[in-house]
């Protein structure tokens, strides 16, 4: 897989298929990017599990925070990594030890680890690096255009409705 460029159908396929997301590196600080990404994903109808050892047992945005992925009750569809690139291998190892396996490893903007990505892909997981699911969702759903940003997506098709506040869903090819 070429991780320098992703097809819109690859990203939209992921965002349409996942329902539960573990945000590793979640912050209780409301000015941190992980906080407002969590807030956005929750508003779009995703079930979000914050993962932060320093906040374990407390709530972030009304969601119980866990110390590690293995503490989360139930299956996780996507692991969204808000940690430095050198922390990714250990997080991917932890994700690969889960049963069932998550479907996706997603690394946030500026986060990239090709070795860990290759291990995840070898185990059958989809991988996205150096992207933000909040930005990608808004871009593919047309919401980012509300701010005057060119999403690069043109469509006259009726949007797919999804649960959540002002959610139009992600358009597929």
C-alpha positions in Angstrom: 0.0 0.0 0.0 1.2 3.5 -0.8 0.9 5.5 2.4 1.8 8.8 0.7 -1.5 9.0 -1.0 -4.9 7.4 -0.2 -7.8 7.0 -2.6 -11.0 8.6 -1.4 -12.8 5.2 -1.6 -10.2 3.7 0.8 -10.7 6.4 3.4 -14.5 6.5 3.0 -14.7 2.7 3.2 -12.9 2.8 6.5 -15.0 5.6 8.0 -18.2 3.9 6.8 -17.3 0.5 8.3 -16.0 1.4 11.8 -18.3 1.9 14.7 -16.0 1.8 17.7 -12.8 3.9 17.9 -10.1 3.8 20.6 -8.2 7.1 20.8 -4.8 6.4 22.1 -3.3 9.6 23.6 -6.7 11.1 24.4 -6.6 14.3 26.4 -8.9 15.8 28.9 -7.7 19.2 28.0 -10.3 20.8 25.8 -7.8 22.7 23.6 -5.8 19.6 22.6 -6.5 18.2 19.1 -7.3 14.7 20.5 -10.1 16.3 22.6 -11.9 18.0 19.8 -11.4 15.0 17.4 -13.0 12.8 20.0 -15.9 15.3 20.4 -16.4 15.4 16.7 -16.4 11.6 16.3 -18.8 11.1 19.2 -21.1 13.7 17.5 -21.0 11.7 14.3 -22.3 8.6 16.1 -19.1 6.7 16.7 -18.5 5.0 20.0 -15.2 6.4 21.3 -12.9 4.9 24.0 -10.3 7.3 25.3 -7.0 5.6 26.2 -4.6 7.6 28.5 -2.9 6.0 31.5 -2.9 9.3 33.4 -6.6 9.7 33.0 -7.6 6.0 33.5 -10.8 5.6 35.5 -11.9 9.2 34.8 -14.3 10.4 32.1 -13.3 12.4 29.0 -16.4 13.8 27.2 -18.6 11.5 29.2 -16.6 8.4 28.1 -14.7 6.2 30.6 -10.9 6.4 30.0 -8.8 3.3 29.9 -5.1 2.9 30.6 -4.4 0.6 27.7 -6.2 -1.0 24.7 -6.6 -4.4 26.5 -8.6 -2.7 29.3 -11.4 -1.7 26.9 -14.5 -3.9 27.3 -15.6 -5.2 23.9 -14.3 -5.0 20.3 -12.5 -2.1 18.8 -12.9 -1.4 15.1 -10.2 1.3 14.8 -7.2 2.4 16.9 -6.6 6.2 16.4 -3.1 7.0 17.5 -2.4 10.5 18.9 1.2 9.7 20.0 4.7 10.3 18.6 5.8 8.1 15.8 8.3 6.2 18.0 5.4 5.1 20.3 3.5 3.5 17.4 5.3 0.1 17.4 4.3 -0.7 21.0 0.7 0.4 20.3 0.4 -1.7 17.2 1.8 -4.7 19.1 -0.9 -4.2 21.8 -3.6 -3.9 19.1 -2.4 -7.1 17.4 -2.8 -8.9 20.7 -6.5 -8.0 20.9 -9.1 -10.6 20.2 -10.9 -9.8 18.0 -8.4 -7.7 16.0 -9.3 -4.2 15.1 -10.0 -3.5 11.5 -7.9 -0.3 11.2 -4.8 1.3 12.6 -5.0 5.1 12.0 -2.1 7.4 12.8 -2.8 11.1 13.2 -1.3 14.0 11.4 2.6 13.9 11.5 2.5 10.3 12.9 4.1 7.7 10.7 5.8 4.4 11.3 6.3 2.2 8.2 7.6 -0.8 10.1 4.6 -0.9 12.4 2.2 -0.3 9.5 3.7 -3.3 7.6 3.2 -5.5 10.6 -0.4 -4.4 10.9 -1.1 -4.9 7.2 0.5 -8.4 7.4 -2.0 -9.2 10.1 -4.9 -8.1 7.8 -5.5 -4.6 9.2 -6.0 -1.5 7.1 -3.6 1.3 7.9 -3.8 5.1 7.5 -0.9 7.3 8.4 -0.4 11.1 8.7 -4.2 11.8 8.4 -6.9 12.9 10.8 -10.3 11.1 10.7 -12.1 14.3 11.7 -10.6 16.1 8.7 -11.1 13.2 6.3 -14.7 12.7 7.5 -15.6 16.4 7.1 -13.8 16.5 3.7 -15.5 13.5 2.3 -18.9 14.4 3.7 -18.7 17.9 2.2 -18.8 19.6 5.7 -15.3 21.1 5.3 -16.6 23.1 2.4 -18.9 25.0 4.8 -15.7 26.8 5.9 -14.7 27.6 2.3 -12.1 24.8 2.1 -11.8 23.0 -1.2 -12.3 19.4 -0.3 -11.4 18.1 -3.8 -14.7 16.2 -3.8 -17.5 17.1 -6.2 -20.8 15.4 -5.9 -24.4 16.2 -6.7 -25.5 12.9 -5.0 -27.7 12.9 -2.0 -25.6 12.4 1.1 -25.7 9.2 3.1 -27.4 9.9 6.4 -25.7 8.7 9.6 -26.6 9.2 13.2 -25.2 12.3 14.9 -25.4 16.1 15.0 -25.5 17.6 11.5 -24.0 14.4 10.0 -24.5 13.8 6.4 -22.3 10.7 6.3 -19.3 10.0 4.1 -19.9 9.8 0.4 -18.6 6.7 -1.3 -17.4 6.6 -4.9 
